[in-house]
Amino acid sequence: MRVGLITADPAHPVLAAVTGLLTPHHRVEHLDPGGDVQDLDRGDLADVYLLKARTPRALALAARLEGYGAPVINSAAATARCQDRVEMAALARAAGLPFAQTALVDGLGQLATAGEPATPLVIKSRYSRRHDLVTRADSAARLRELAAAWPDEPVVVQEFTANSGWDHKLWVVAGQLFAGLRRSELAPDGRGPTLPLPVDELPAGWTGAALRVGEVFGLEVYGVDILDAGGGAPLIVDINAFPGIRGQAGAPEALADLALRTAAQAERTASEASLK
């Protein structure tokens, strides 16, 4: 099989591990979405592509490959659903998922001129991307600082939910769950390393919600950030298409197996179609 990696960083740990698993018997190719891919030969496609990038160029490239008939994990459409945090929250809440209430504001200037917030706020860039804005604001002074630093940034607002200060990171690969604990990015001392979290120690409602995300968003490889909102009640605060899944034993194997199964299924489907 030929497996294509749509990424600017093929040396990313999880991709490097997958490549190591596949290359003894399969061919792994790197397709940089930031490079010159305009002359991509539709007659010389890989059997499956892994979309480990979320830039507009990467999504456009994935959509082109899908248009040529190549399977892409995750699809361009599913990946795009996780980019706009307004649409992400609306889709999740409409499906009954315990997603944080998320409101779009015109800009940080609007928040800064509204006076002291009634409750601590979590401010996030509307569009999820590398180095986007995710911070806590407890005062008008903090909001003014943010407005000065990010004057043109579209943002969303969530009320801060009191919690342990730890994000529960749940990752899913084709229905297989992995988990870890990481200090919240809102923590003053930074995130630090990801700590092990046995999946069988998670409440059933948490694992059920994480798996339901895949169904709702059409994702096969994704991450779900969950807070304990009190009494073990889960609160989903973010969903990521094709996250890093660093240091999770079995994750590269699950990803490699998914790629090969998807390629084989596409081959069978094409063969059956040619016989009709």
Secondary structure, 3 states (H helix, E strand, C coil): CEEEEECCCCCCHHHHHHHHHHCCCCEEEEECCCCCCCCCCCCCCCCEEEECCCCHHHHHHHHHHHHCCCCEECCHHHHHCCCEHHHHHHHHHHCCCCECCCEEECCHHHHHCCCCCCCCEEEEECECCCCCCEEEECCHHHHHHHHHHCCCCCEEEEECCCCCCEEEEEEEECCEEEEEEEECCCCCCCCCCCEECCHHHCCHHHHHHHHHHHHHHCCCEEEEEEEECCCCCEEEEEEEECCCCCCCCCHHHHHHHHHHHHHHHHHHHHHHHHHC
